[in-house]
Amino acid sequence: MTRLAVQTPLALCLSLALGLAALVAPLAPGAAQAQSSGPLRIEITEGVIEPMPIAVPAFVPEGGEAGQMAAQISRVVVDDLVGTGLFREVPPSAHIGRITSFNSPVQYADWKAINAEALITGAVAVQGGQVNVKFRLHDVFADQEMGAGLQFTGTEAGWRRMAHKVADAVYSRITGEDPYFDSRTVFVSEDGPKDARRKRLAIMDYDGANVQFLTDSSSIVLAPRFSPTGDRVLYTSYESGRPQIYMLDVASVGRRVLDTGAGDMAFSPRFSPDGRTVIYSKTEGSNTDIYRMDIASGQSTRLTDAPSIETAPSFSPDGSRIVFESDRSGSQQLYIMPATGGEAQRISFGEGRYGTPVWSPRGDLVAFTKQSKGRFHIGVMRTDGSGERLLTASFLDEGPTWSPNGRVIMFARETQGATGSSSLYTVDITGRNLKRVSTPSGASDPAWGPLQ
């Protein structure tokens, strides 16, 4: 497991926030321990944000084997930060100063001259299959470090994770937001013509790298969902000829079907926040209701009992409530009920149809898919239905999923026509920074996992 070495209580607090294993160990002699400075800060609002200019010289290789990896790690750090839309890289060609040693004093005047507000310096060492990455974040105009330096140690195969952890630490210090780069997404990989599309489950880093397939394409798979710890995935498969719910172990790729009892179809599963129960939809005849299953015992409890269609349930972060979609009012709308079932309160009242609700990790918002006037949208609203805001619009946008920190939403977008294909996109909850996630082939049904 990747470990984090820290210098000061401030760094230790950061390491705990990152969910990493911490140990007390100093960086190289002479490492600065300045307190965080005030001016270097991005405040994320709903207005237009001018990206902060940052300089990231290629990390210094410490040893002959580290040259290429040092360059790769610093590049991923830049891509993570710039990809948020909150940062702008000052290109290396504009750099006046040169970082040739991790412990050399920084000549801040050189970086002020090119209008860099933040400077990230780092070094990489490779020995015996292990990689050590250390870095410092500098507030250029305050002429000092912002907090203490950190270092990460892991395997050569895990170098991208260490780069994501560096970027996470920088992002959190400057924005005050929780990190999200060191996370993975499970999704449905698609290939083949639109009328005969082959689908299989796949997992990847949040940015589309390191794709691994979890199932083959022998049967249709839908709606994968991570467990709270990221070690298991729920999904729906037509392997038996009808939709059934499977639970898959990510490490071993072993899987088993969940016995949902009698019924025509079981689908739309999702874990509870503690990972012990599953909520899902089951169809019997023409009726579809929401059920809750205890994973250990396999016992299911029916939560809704109406002649309408209830589906796409999602727990609140504290596990006390469930948001779901239903057509009980005559059209597809969003409702919230207690996690034990009972009376439901409608929260969507805008023009059009609402579906696929997902509760934010922060607990303050619900993301959804909306169809209105021939267009599909990804939107968010408060849990009482107020403050509805549409973030996207296209021929077909659907299936939102939240980043671990609740700042970014990933979703699937399908293009029009017989040759149309599905791709994954992300957008900030302010509606800014819409961008495509690179995948080897078509992709749909994303589910963002927790920090690793």
N, C-alpha and C positions, 0 to 999 in steps of 0.2 A: 504494500500500500504506500502511496506517496505520503511523505511526511514533511512537516513544516518546521523549520528551525526559526526561533524568534529571539529578539534582543530585549524587548521591554514589555511592561504590562500592556501598553497600547497595542503592540503587535500581537500579544497573546489574545487580547479581546478580539482582534480582527480574525485571528486564526480560528477562534471558537465560532465566530459568525460565519466563517467559510465552511464550517463543518469538517475541519481537517484534524488529524491527530497532531498535537503540539508537543514540542519538547524544548527545553531551555538550552540554547546553544548559540554563542555569538557568531557573527559574521567575521570577516577578516579584520585584523587589528586596525583601529582608526576609523571604524564605521561610525558615522554620525548618528546622534540620537536626538535630533531636534524635534520639538513638538510640531504638530500640524499647524500650518499657518492659515490665516483667515482668507486672504484674497483668492487663493486658488480653489475655486468652487464652481460647479455648474448647478444651477437651480433649475430643475425641470418643471416647466409650466406648460400651459396649453397654448402659449403664443409661439411665435417663430423664434427658434433658438439659433444663435450664431455659433457654429461649431468652434470649440476651443482648439487653437493650434498647438499641436504637440510634436516634439522631436524624439525619435526613437532610433539612435544610432545602432547599427548592428552590434549585438551583444559580443563581448570580448571572449574569444576562445582561450581557455586556459588548458593548454595541451594540444598536441598535434592532431588528435582525433576529433576535436570539438568544433573545428572551423565551420563545416557545412551545417551542423546541427545548431550552432549558435545563430547563424543567419536565418535558418528556418524558424527557430523559436521566436526571434524578434519580429519576424514577418507576421507570424500568426497573432502575436500581441497587437501589432498595428491593425491587422484586419479585424480583430474582435472589436477594438475600440472605435475605429472609423466606421465599422458596420452599424454602430448604434445611431449614427447621425449626429452625435453630440461632440465628436472630435474630428479634427482635420489634421492630416499629417503634413508637417513641413518636410518636403522631400529631401532625401540624403544629399542630392546634388546642391542644395542650398546651404548645407551645413558649413559653418566656418570652423567651429571647434571639432576636435577629433578625440574620441575616447579610446585610448590604447591600453589603459589599465583600470580595473574596477576601483582601485583604491586611490587613484590620483585625484587631487582636488579639482572640482568642476570650475571652469572659467565661465561664470554666468554671463559675463559681458558678451561672449561669443554667441550665446543663445538668445540673449535679448536683442542682439543686432538683427536676427532673422525673425523676430517677433514670435518666438516660441514661448508659450506661457507655462508649459509643463515639459519636463525632460525626464525620460526614462533611461537609466543606464543599467546594464546587466552584464553578467559573465556566465559562461557555461563550461563545465568540466565533464569529461567522459572518462570513466575508468572501470574496467572489469564489468562492462555491461550496465553500469549505473551512470545516471546523468544527474549532475548537481547544477541547479539554476539559481542564481541570486540576482537581486535587482534592487534599485533604489528609485524612488519617485521624488523629483526635485521641483519646487516652486521657483521658477526662474526669476520672477520679479521680486521675490522675497529673499533671494540669494540663500536658500536653505532647502534641506530635505523636508518633505512632507511626511512626517511620521518616521518610523524606523525601517531599515532594510529588512527584506525577508529572503528566505531561501527554501527551495523545494528539492527533494531528492526522489528519484524514481528510476524505472527501467528505461532503456533506450526506446523500447516499443511504446512507452507512454509519454514520449516527449511532447506530443500535442496537448496532453492533459496539463502538463506543467506550464506550457505557454498560456493555456486558458486560465490557469490559476493566477498567473502573474497579471493578466488582463483583468481578471475579476477583482484582485486586490486594488489595482489602480482605479478601476471604475467605481468601486465602493468608496474609496477615499475621496474622490473628487465629487461624486454625485450624492453621497450619503445613502444610496440605494443598495439593497441586497444584491449579491452577484447572481449571474446566471450562465456564464460562458461554459463552465465545466459541467455540462449536462448533456443528456442524449434525448433523441426523439425516436419513437417507434412509429412506423407508418406502413401503408400498403403500397408496395412497389408494383407498377403496372407496365405491361408491354403488350404489343400486338394491336390489331385493328380495334376500333371502338366497339364494334358489334360482337367481338370475340376476344375480349381483353383477358389476359392472364394476370392473376394477382397473387402476390405472396407477401408475407410479413417481412419487414426489414427493420434494422435498427442502425442509427448513425449518430455521430456527434451533432450538436445543435446546428452547426454550420454546414452540414452535408458531407463531411469527411468521414472516413472509416465505415463505410456501409457494410453491414453483415446481414445475410439472409437467415431468417429464423424458420421459415417453412418453404416448401416447394410450391409450384403453381398447379398442382393436380386438382385443387378444389378452390372455390371462391372463399376469400377471407375478408372480413370487414371489421371496422371499428376497434382497433387495438387500444388498450388502456393500461398504462403503467400502474404498478402498486406504489404506495407512498415511499417505499425504500428503493424502488427501481429494480428489484431482483426478479419480479414476476410481471407477466403481461396477460391480461384478459382479452379475448377476442371472440368474434362470431365466425363460425365456419359452416359451410354447406357440405362437408365431407360425407355426412350420412345421408345426404339428399334433402335435408331440411336444416334450417339454421339451429345450431346448438352452440353453447358457450364452452370455450376451452380456457384452461389456465396453463401458461407456459413458463417454465423456469428459464430465465435469460442465459444463465451460465451454462447449463447442461443441455438446453433446448428440449428437455423432456416436457411432456405435456399430458394433461388428462382432461376429460370432459367433465363438466359439472352437471350432476344429476338434478335437473330442474323439475323432474316429475312429469306427469301427464300434461300434454299440451301439443299444439301443432308446431309452435316456434318459440325459441328463447333467444333474445338478442339484446343489444345496447347495454352490456355489462359495465360496471364501474366499481372500483374499490371504495370502501369507506376510508376516512383519514387514518384510522388505526390499522388498516389492512386486514382486519379480521372478518369482515362481512363484505358481501357483494350485493349491489342493487342491480336489477335488470328488468326487462320487459318480457312478458310471456303472453302469447296469443292462444286462446282456446275458442275454437269456432270463429265467430266474427268479433270477439271481444279481446282487447289488449289491455292488460293492467301491469302495475309495477309491483315487484316482489323484492324481498330482502332475504338473503341466505347467509347463515352462519357457516363459514368455510370449514371449520373443524368438525362440526356435526353433520353438515349437509342439510340441516333443517331450514325450510323456507317459510316465510310469512308474507301473506298478501297485504299490501299497503293501500291499494286503491280498489274500489269495487263499483264501477260505473259502466254504463253501456257505451261510453265513448272510448277513444283510443288514448291511452296514457303511455308515454315512452320517453326515452332520452333523459333518464334521471341523473342528477349530479349532486353530491353532498356539499354542504357548507364546510369550511375548513375545520370547524369545531365539531362536526358530525351531528349537530342538533337538528338540521333542516335539510330538505331536499328540494331542488328546483327541477321542474320537468315540463314537458310540453303535452298539451291535451287539446282535443277539439270539442270538449264538453260545452263550449259556448257557441258552437256552430262553425268555428274556424280555428285554425292552429294557433294557440296562444301559450304563454308561459305562466306557470303557477308555482307557488312555494307551499310546502306542507311540512309538518313535523316529521322527523326521521322515523317515527313509529307509525306514521300514517295519520289519518284524521282529516279535519277540514283544511282545504287548500285555499290560498288567496291568489287571485289573478294579479299579475304585475305588468303585463304588456297590454297597451291600449292604443298603440299607433295604428296607422293604416297599413294593412298587409298581414302577412302570416309570419309567425315566429317559430323557430325550432332550435334544436341542438344546444340548449343552454348549458353553460359551464361556469361554475362558481370560481371567482378569482381566489388565488392563494391568500390574498390579503383579507378576503371576506367582505369587501366593500362593493364589488361590482359583479355583474353577471354578463358574460359574453354570449352572443347568440348569432344565429343566421336569420336574416329577414328577407322575405320575398315581397316586393311591392312594385307595382306598375311595370312588370316584365323584367325587373332587374333584381339581382341578388346582392345582399350586403352582409358584411360582418359588422356587428355593432356591440355596444356595451350600454348598460343601464345600472342604476343603483338597485339594491335589492328590494326597495319598495316600489320600483318601476319608474322612478323619477330620473331626470337627467339623461334620457336616451340620446345616444350619439352614434351615428353611422360612420364607420371608419373606411369602408371600401364600397365599391360599386362595380359590377361587371355582369357578364352573361351568366356566370354561375360561380359564386363564392360560397363556401360552406365549411362546416366542421371546425369551429375555432378551438384552440387549446392554448393555455396560459404558460408563459415562461415561469420558472420557479419563483422569481421575485415579483410577479404580477405586473410587469411593466410592458411586456411585449406579447403579442398574440400571433400564433402561427395558424394557417388555414390552408385549404385546398382551393385552387381556382382552375376551372375547366374552360377551355376555349371552344368556340362554336363550330358547328359543322361536322360532316362525316369524318373528317380527319382530326377533329379536335382532341386535345390531350389534357391531362390533369397535371398540375404542378403545385408545389408548396410555396407559400409566400409568408412573410412576416410583416407586421405593422405595429408601430408604437401605439399605446392606448390613447395618445393625443391625436391619432390619425396621421402622424408624420412617418416618414422613412419607410414607405412601402418598398419591399424588395423581394426578389425571387431567391429561393434556397436551391442551390445546385444539387441535383440528384442524377444518377446515371441514366434513369429512364423516367417514365411518368410516375407520379406519386399522388397519393390521396390519404384521407383519414389520419392526419398526424395526431400524436399525443405526446406532449412534452413531459419528460421525466424530471425527477428531482435532481438537485446537485449530487454529483457522485461523491 
